[in-house]
Structures are given as C-alpha cells and as structure tokens.
Amino acid sequence: MARTSSLYLYGVLRAKEELSFGAIGLGTPPTEVATVRHGELAAVVSEGPAGVPDPTRDHLLAHHRVQEAVMREHTLLPAAFGLTFRGREEVVELLRSGHDAFAGVLARLEGHVELGLKVLCDQDVLAREAAGHDAQTLLEALRPLATAVRVVRPIGERMILNAAFLVAREQEAAFDAKLRSLAARFELLTLHYTGPWAPYHFADILLRLEPEAAAPTVDPR
C-alpha cells in the first residue's frame, strides 16, 4: 500500500522534553508543529502528505514562519526546505546517526542569531568602485560585534556587498545601533538590513531525501 503521509522537517534543537509549537506548519489549514526526540536532541516536524512539498510561496513562507517561531525561545539548527521522512523511526535515526555533528553545531550556535546586510549603490561605475571601498569599511566596522561573518555573492549589478553576521543575542542591540550610526556616514550606499534569522549561513543540514541511503551530514560554515 502506498504511503499517504510523512513528517516534514524544519530543524533540530536541544530539548529535555517533547515540545509543541501550535498549528503553524505547512498545509491548509496550517498543521500542528511538534518535536520528535532522541536523547537531548529533537527534530521539529509536522505531519503532511507523502512526498516533497512544492516550493510554492505559501509553503516557503510557512517553512520560515515555523523556524522564526521556534528560534524565539530555542537555538535552532535550520533545515533546508523540502526535507521529508516516512515516519518517526526515520526521524529518530536521523538524530541518532547525526548526533555528534548536530550537538557540536548547536553548541557553537547557542544564543546566536543571523543578521543580514545587503549594500547597494545606484551610481555609475566609478562611484560604485568608490562605494565598494566604503562597503568594506562598513563590514570591518561591524565585524567586531559578530561571532562570525560570511560574505555571500552579490545579486545584480547594484549590489556591492551581501553579508551575513552571526551575532550573540545580547549583542544584537549594539549591532543595530552601530549599523545605524555607520549608515549615516555613507550617502552613496543603500542598506538593506534583515533579521534576526535562523543561522542558515553558519550551519547547513545536508541530507538526502531517503535517509537510509546515506548518513546525514552537517556542514558548519
């Protein structure tokens, strides 16, 4: 008989007991989101139809909505969109086989959030080159307030810097204030500041959709 349901994965966290986050998951109406535990680790999941969900706008928004809700109170190792498992046993096996990797990255991310900064310039080529120097100055001024920084490939001709910052929660207000003061100094730059997010750029879960095919791996960035 064909399988009719699956468990959809949003991420992994530490938990001493089973947790419930309410009806905020993928689906219409939104599905209940809860945890499947193994030892001190727990997978945040919701039940849904068998197979990989389509990457529609509603599904993507629901995926991120759950992660944002969870990380208000927990350090979350986020999963990429679209990871499904055939039942609780497969989720437990994920946590068991990936225990050391998951625990290590969660310890590194404990108490941190990701903040994003995109810097754009509307001016001509020469002005963009000068603004690129200003963007690097801005980056270096923010670096001391972050635990780690990743510079990502810019998108489009106007973007001259695309960076992600791993920031301790207690440093978030200081980071905000520093960025506001820096923004006033660089008139040629347009700053797009986002977050807090789950720390996607600092720990990626790399899994095959059939967990029995290979052990899960975590790539800490």
MIZATI-715530 format. One record per residue (C-alpha): residue in three letters; x, y, z. Coordinates in Angstrom, 3 decimals. Layout:
N
<atom residu="ALA" c1="X" c2="Y" c3="Z"/>
...
END
This chain:
221
<atom residu="MET" c1="0.000" c2="0.000" c3="0.000"/>
<atom residu="ALA" c1="1.331" c2="3.434" c3="-0.931"/>
<atom residu="ARG" c1="2.416" c2="5.692" c3="1.879"/>
<atom residu="THR" c1="-0.059" c2="8.560" c3="2.381"/>
<atom residu="SER" c1="1.695" c2="10.725" c3="4.988"/>
<atom residu="SER" c1="5.155" c2="11.899" c3="6.004"/>
<atom residu="LEU" c1="6.905" c2="14.052" c3="8.572"/>
<atom residu="TYR" c1="8.273" c2="17.362" c3="7.329"/>
<atom residu="LEU" c1="11.488" c2="18.650" c3="8.960"/>
<atom residu="TYR" c1="12.078" c2="22.294" c3="9.946"/>
<atom residu="GLY" c1="15.232" c2="21.852" c3="12.000"/>
<atom residu="VAL" c1="16.963" c2="20.329" c3="15.012"/>
<atom residu="LEU" c1="17.327" c2="21.701" c3="18.536"/>
<atom residu="ARG" c1="18.153" c2="20.660" c3="22.092"/>
<atom residu="ALA" c1="15.180" c2="19.673" c3="24.253"/>
<atom residu="LYS" c1="14.714" c2="17.862" c3="27.574"/>
<atom residu="GLU" c1="11.061" c2="17.130" c3="26.828"/>
<atom residu="GLU" c1="8.689" c2="16.988" c3="23.887"/>
<atom residu="LEU" c1="7.671" c2="20.449" c3="22.642"/>
<atom residu="SER" c1="4.620" c2="21.738" c3="20.793"/>
<atom residu="PHE" c1="4.515" c2="24.970" c3="18.770"/>
<atom residu="GLY" c1="0.895" c2="25.016" c3="17.654"/>
<atom residu="ALA" c1="-0.810" c2="24.951" c3="14.261"/>
<atom residu="ILE" c1="1.743" c2="26.961" c3="12.254"/>
<atom residu="GLY" c1="3.145" c2="24.361" c3="9.851"/>
<atom residu="LEU" c1="2.850" c2="23.675" c3="6.133"/>
<atom residu="GLY" c1="-0.654" c2="22.997" c3="4.897"/>
<atom residu="THR" c1="-4.143" c2="24.477" c3="4.641"/>
<atom residu="PRO" c1="-5.189" c2="24.834" c3="7.364"/>
<atom residu="PRO" c1="-1.726" c2="25.046" c3="8.984"/>
<atom residu="THR" c1="-0.586" c2="21.784" c3="10.558"/>
<atom residu="GLU" c1="0.492" c2="21.158" c3="14.159"/>
<atom residu="VAL" c1="4.227" c2="21.530" c3="14.734"/>
<atom residu="ALA" c1="5.882" c2="19.463" c3="17.454"/>
<atom residu="THR" c1="9.083" c2="17.541" c3="18.174"/>
<atom residu="VAL" c1="10.404" c2="14.019" c3="17.845"/>
<atom residu="ARG" c1="13.115" c2="13.456" c3="20.480"/>
<atom residu="HIS" c1="16.132" c2="11.201" c3="20.776"/>
<atom residu="GLY" c1="18.293" c2="11.829" c3="23.838"/>
<atom residu="GLU" c1="18.880" c2="15.557" c3="24.261"/>
<atom residu="LEU" c1="18.151" c2="16.333" c3="20.612"/>
<atom residu="ALA" c1="14.767" c2="16.924" c3="18.995"/>
<atom residu="ALA" c1="13.594" c2="17.342" c3="15.409"/>
<atom residu="VAL" c1="10.922" c2="19.979" c3="14.784"/>
<atom residu="VAL" c1="8.355" c2="18.422" c3="12.447"/>
<atom residu="SER" c1="4.786" c2="18.496" c3="11.204"/>
<atom residu="GLU" c1="2.734" c2="15.799" c3="9.515"/>
<atom residu="GLY" c1="1.689" c2="16.168" c3="5.901"/>
<atom residu="PRO" c1="1.085" c2="14.319" c3="2.646"/>
<atom residu="ALA" c1="3.711" c2="11.869" c3="1.409"/>
<atom residu="GLY" c1="6.379" c2="13.269" c3="-0.879"/>
<atom residu="VAL" c1="8.262" c2="16.530" c3="-1.162"/>
<atom residu="PRO" c1="6.042" c2="19.647" c3="-0.969"/>
<atom residu="ASP" c1="6.071" c2="22.010" c3="-3.914"/>
<atom residu="PRO" c1="8.189" c2="25.136" c3="-3.300"/>
<atom residu="THR" c1="5.224" c2="27.484" c3="-3.546"/>
<atom residu="ARG" c1="5.254" c2="30.908" c3="-1.911"/>
<atom residu="ASP" c1="2.831" c2="29.728" c3="0.794"/>
<atom residu="HIS" c1="4.934" c2="26.671" c3="1.590"/>
<atom residu="LEU" c1="8.176" c2="28.659" c3="1.733"/>
<atom residu="LEU" c1="6.585" c2="31.274" c3="3.982"/>
<atom residu="ALA" c1="5.250" c2="28.563" c3="6.283"/>
<atom residu="HIS" c1="8.685" c2="26.917" c3="6.457"/>
<atom residu="HIS" c1="10.312" c2="30.174" c3="7.555"/>
<atom residu="ARG" c1="7.399" c2="31.079" c3="9.843"/>
<atom residu="VAL" c1="7.943" c2="27.903" c3="11.844"/>
<atom residu="GLN" c1="11.682" c2="28.448" c3="12.089"/>
<atom residu="GLU" c1="11.206" c2="32.032" c3="13.258"/>
<atom residu="ALA" c1="8.660" c2="30.940" c3="15.889"/>
<atom residu="VAL" c1="10.938" c2="28.198" c3="17.212"/>
<atom residu="MET" c1="14.030" c2="30.386" c3="17.439"/>
<atom residu="ARG" c1="12.262" c2="32.919" c3="19.675"/>
<atom residu="GLU" c1="12.939" c2="30.550" c3="22.562"/>
<atom residu="HIS" c1="15.405" c2="27.970" c3="21.219"/>
<atom residu="THR" c1="18.657" c2="27.698" c3="19.310"/>
<atom residu="LEU" c1="17.653" c2="26.065" c3="16.027"/>
<atom residu="LEU" c1="19.801" c2="24.255" c3="13.511"/>
<atom residu="PRO" c1="17.662" c2="25.026" c3="10.446"/>
<atom residu="ALA" c1="16.790" c2="22.522" c3="7.753"/>
<atom residu="ALA" c1="16.594" c2="23.444" c3="4.092"/>
<atom residu="PHE" c1="13.127" c2="23.479" c3="2.534"/>
<atom residu="GLY" c1="11.705" c2="20.175" c3="1.373"/>
<atom residu="LEU" c1="13.104" c2="17.506" c3="3.726"/>
<atom residu="THR" c1="10.539" c2="14.802" c3="4.500"/>
<atom residu="PHE" c1="10.696" c2="11.468" c3="6.330"/>
<atom residu="ARG" c1="8.431" c2="8.439" c3="6.223"/>
<atom residu="GLY" c1="7.768" c2="8.306" c3="9.963"/>
<atom residu="ARG" c1="9.076" c2="8.806" c3="13.480"/>
<atom residu="GLU" c1="11.534" c2="5.933" c3="13.173"/>
<atom residu="GLU" c1="13.384" c2="7.628" c3="10.315"/>
<atom residu="VAL" c1="13.473" c2="10.920" c3="12.222"/>
<atom residu="VAL" c1="14.899" c2="9.176" c3="15.288"/>
<atom residu="GLU" c1="17.525" c2="7.518" c3="13.088"/>
<atom residu="LEU" c1="18.461" c2="10.949" c3="11.718"/>
<atom residu="LEU" c1="19.009" c2="12.241" c3="15.254"/>
<atom residu="ARG" c1="20.877" c2="9.100" c3="16.320"/>
<atom residu="SER" c1="23.258" c2="8.905" c3="13.371"/>
<atom residu="GLY" c1="23.873" c2="12.651" c3="13.228"/>
<atom residu="HIS" c1="24.061" c2="13.186" c3="16.978"/>
<atom residu="ASP" c1="27.672" c2="14.315" c3="17.319"/>
<atom residu="ALA" c1="27.539" c2="16.651" c3="14.329"/>
<atom residu="PHE" c1="24.216" c2="18.192" c3="15.374"/>
<atom residu="ALA" c1="25.266" c2="18.614" c3="19.016"/>
<atom residu="GLY" c1="28.566" c2="20.230" c3="18.018"/>
<atom residu="VAL" c1="26.998" c2="22.806" c3="15.717"/>
<atom residu="LEU" c1="24.177" c2="23.589" c3="18.166"/>
<atom residu="ALA" c1="26.754" c2="24.252" c3="20.871"/>
<atom residu="ARG" c1="28.502" c2="26.690" c3="18.527"/>
<atom residu="LEU" c1="25.253" c2="28.461" c3="17.629"/>
<atom residu="GLU" c1="23.817" c2="28.577" c3="21.154"/>
<atom residu="GLY" c1="22.430" c2="32.040" c3="21.943"/>
<atom residu="HIS" c1="23.115" c2="33.438" c3="18.455"/>
<atom residu="VAL" c1="21.010" c2="34.755" c3="15.574"/>
<atom residu="GLU" c1="21.808" c2="35.590" c3="11.980"/>
<atom residu="LEU" c1="21.535" c2="39.180" c3="10.731"/>
<atom residu="GLY" c1="21.741" c2="40.024" c3="7.040"/>
<atom residu="LEU" c1="23.088" c2="43.122" c3="5.319"/>
<atom residu="LYS" c1="22.841" c2="43.948" c3="1.628"/>
<atom residu="VAL" c1="24.557" c2="47.132" c3="0.405"/>
<atom residu="LEU" c1="23.508" c2="48.713" c3="-2.903"/>
<atom residu="CYS" c1="24.736" c2="51.676" c3="-4.920"/>
<atom residu="ASP" c1="22.687" c2="53.494" c3="-7.582"/>
<atom residu="GLN" c1="25.594" c2="55.495" c3="-9.006"/>
<atom residu="ASP" c1="27.784" c2="54.997" c3="-12.099"/>
<atom residu="VAL" c1="30.665" c2="52.513" c3="-12.366"/>
<atom residu="LEU" c1="33.318" c2="54.815" c3="-10.874"/>
<atom residu="ALA" c1="31.064" c2="55.738" c3="-7.978"/>
<atom residu="ARG" c1="30.284" c2="52.048" c3="-7.384"/>
<atom residu="GLU" c1="34.003" c2="51.307" c3="-7.158"/>
<atom residu="ALA" c1="34.415" c2="54.019" c3="-4.513"/>
<atom residu="ALA" c1="31.296" c2="52.828" c3="-2.736"/>
<atom residu="GLY" c1="32.731" c2="49.308" c3="-2.725"/>
<atom residu="HIS" c1="35.581" c2="50.615" c3="-0.577"/>
<atom residu="ASP" c1="33.033" c2="52.221" c3="1.768"/>
<atom residu="ALA" c1="31.128" c2="48.936" c3="1.963"/>
<atom residu="GLN" c1="34.285" c2="47.119" c3="3.036"/>
<atom residu="THR" c1="34.910" c2="49.812" c3="5.660"/>
<atom residu="LEU" c1="31.367" c2="49.259" c3="6.942"/>
<atom residu="LEU" c1="31.895" c2="45.483" c3="7.011"/>
<atom residu="GLU" c1="35.098" c2="45.762" c3="9.023"/>
<atom residu="ALA" c1="33.464" c2="48.165" c3="11.485"/>
<atom residu="LEU" c1="30.669" c2="45.638" c3="12.156"/>
<atom residu="ARG" c1="32.902" c2="42.568" c3="12.307"/>
<atom residu="PRO" c1="33.963" c2="43.016" c3="15.989"/>
<atom residu="LEU" c1="30.299" c2="42.832" c3="17.062"/>
<atom residu="ALA" c1="29.768" c2="39.455" c3="15.363"/>
<atom residu="THR" c1="30.954" c2="35.993" c3="16.319"/>
<atom residu="ALA" c1="31.363" c2="35.122" c3="12.638"/>
<atom residu="VAL" c1="30.801" c2="36.772" c3="9.246"/>
<atom residu="ARG" c1="30.095" c2="35.275" c3="5.844"/>
<atom residu="VAL" c1="30.258" c2="37.326" c3="2.655"/>
<atom residu="VAL" c1="27.865" c2="35.942" c3="0.034"/>
<atom residu="ARG" c1="27.891" c2="36.506" c3="-3.726"/>
<atom residu="PRO" c1="26.127" c2="39.827" c3="-4.551"/>
<atom residu="ILE" c1="22.902" c2="39.702" c3="-6.569"/>
<atom residu="GLY" c1="22.597" c2="42.070" c3="-9.549"/>
<atom residu="GLU" c1="24.755" c2="44.983" c3="-10.688"/>
<atom residu="ARG" c1="23.711" c2="47.404" c3="-7.947"/>
<atom residu="MET" c1="24.643" c2="45.181" c3="-5.010"/>
<atom residu="ILE" c1="28.213" c2="45.674" c3="-3.840"/>
<atom residu="LEU" c1="28.064" c2="43.707" c3="-0.581"/>
<atom residu="ASN" c1="25.960" c2="40.782" c3="0.621"/>
<atom residu="ALA" c1="26.924" c2="39.642" c3="4.112"/>
<atom residu="ALA" c1="25.570" c2="37.505" c3="6.942"/>
<atom residu="PHE" c1="26.558" c2="38.044" c3="10.568"/>
<atom residu="LEU" c1="26.322" c2="35.522" c3="13.395"/>
<atom residu="VAL" c1="25.542" c2="37.722" c3="16.397"/>
<atom residu="ALA" c1="25.033" c2="36.839" c3="20.066"/>
<atom residu="ARG" c1="21.548" c2="37.827" c3="21.209"/>
<atom residu="GLU" c1="22.969" c2="40.144" c3="23.863"/>
<atom residu="GLN" c1="24.947" c2="41.958" c3="21.144"/>
<atom residu="GLU" c1="22.002" c2="42.455" c3="18.797"/>
<atom residu="ALA" c1="21.045" c2="45.927" c3="20.126"/>
<atom residu="ALA" c1="24.669" c2="47.105" c3="19.950"/>
<atom residu="PHE" c1="24.924" c2="45.779" c3="16.383"/>
<atom residu="ASP" c1="21.730" c2="47.641" c3="15.418"/>
<atom residu="ALA" c1="22.998" c2="50.887" c3="16.921"/>
<atom residu="LYS" c1="26.406" c2="50.576" c3="15.258"/>
<atom residu="LEU" c1="24.843" c2="49.948" c3="11.862"/>
<atom residu="ARG" c1="22.539" c2="52.959" c3="12.188"/>
<atom residu="SER" c1="25.466" c2="55.215" c3="13.031"/>
<atom residu="LEU" c1="27.507" c2="53.871" c3="10.115"/>
<atom residu="ALA" c1="24.638" c2="54.240" c3="7.636"/>
<atom residu="ALA" c1="24.576" c2="57.997" c3="8.169"/>
<atom residu="ARG" c1="28.227" c2="58.256" c3="7.078"/>
<atom residu="PHE" c1="27.853" c2="56.724" c3="3.601"/>
<atom residu="GLU" c1="25.459" c2="58.730" c3="1.428"/>
<atom residu="LEU" c1="26.136" c2="56.723" c3="-1.744"/>
<atom residu="LEU" c1="25.025" c2="53.480" c3="-0.140"/>
<atom residu="THR" c1="21.564" c2="51.976" c3="0.334"/>
<atom residu="LEU" c1="21.496" c2="49.468" c3="3.189"/>
<atom residu="HIS" c1="19.008" c2="46.615" c3="3.443"/>
<atom residu="TYR" c1="19.209" c2="45.142" c3="6.948"/>
<atom residu="THR" c1="17.262" c2="41.951" c3="7.738"/>
<atom residu="GLY" c1="16.777" c2="39.505" c3="10.582"/>
<atom residu="PRO" c1="17.026" c2="38.047" c3="13.045"/>
<atom residu="TRP" c1="17.000" c2="34.755" c3="11.148"/>
<atom residu="ALA" c1="17.872" c2="31.181" c3="11.947"/>
<atom residu="PRO" c1="21.621" c2="30.847" c3="11.218"/>
<atom residu="TYR" c1="21.372" c2="29.430" c3="7.678"/>
<atom residu="HIS" c1="24.762" c2="30.685" c3="6.536"/>
<atom residu="PHE" c1="26.615" c2="29.246" c3="9.512"/>
<atom residu="ALA" c1="25.258" c2="25.693" c3="9.666"/>
<atom residu="ASP" c1="23.599" c2="23.850" c3="6.798"/>
<atom residu="ILE" c1="21.918" c2="20.463" c3="7.156"/>
<atom residu="LEU" c1="22.796" c2="18.440" c3="4.079"/>
<atom residu="LEU" c1="20.515" c2="15.378" c3="3.834"/>
<atom residu="ARG" c1="19.308" c2="13.048" c3="1.150"/>
<atom residu="LEU" c1="15.572" c2="12.659" c3="0.913"/>
<atom residu="GLU" c1="15.931" c2="8.926" c3="1.564"/>
<atom residu="PRO" c1="17.730" c2="8.842" c3="4.935"/>
<atom residu="GLU" c1="18.654" c2="5.167" c3="4.620"/>
<atom residu="ALA" c1="20.760" c2="5.986" c3="1.539"/>
<atom residu="ALA" c1="23.381" c2="7.897" c3="3.472"/>
<atom residu="ALA" c1="24.036" c2="9.222" c3="6.945"/>
<atom residu="PRO" c1="23.085" c2="12.869" c3="7.448"/>
<atom residu="THR" c1="25.863" c2="15.415" c3="7.360"/>
<atom residu="VAL" c1="26.139" c2="18.904" c3="8.789"/>
<atom residu="ASP" c1="28.357" c2="21.460" c3="7.109"/>
<atom residu="PRO" c1="29.211" c2="24.193" c3="9.674"/>
<atom residu="ARG" c1="30.018" c2="27.376" c3="7.820"/>
END
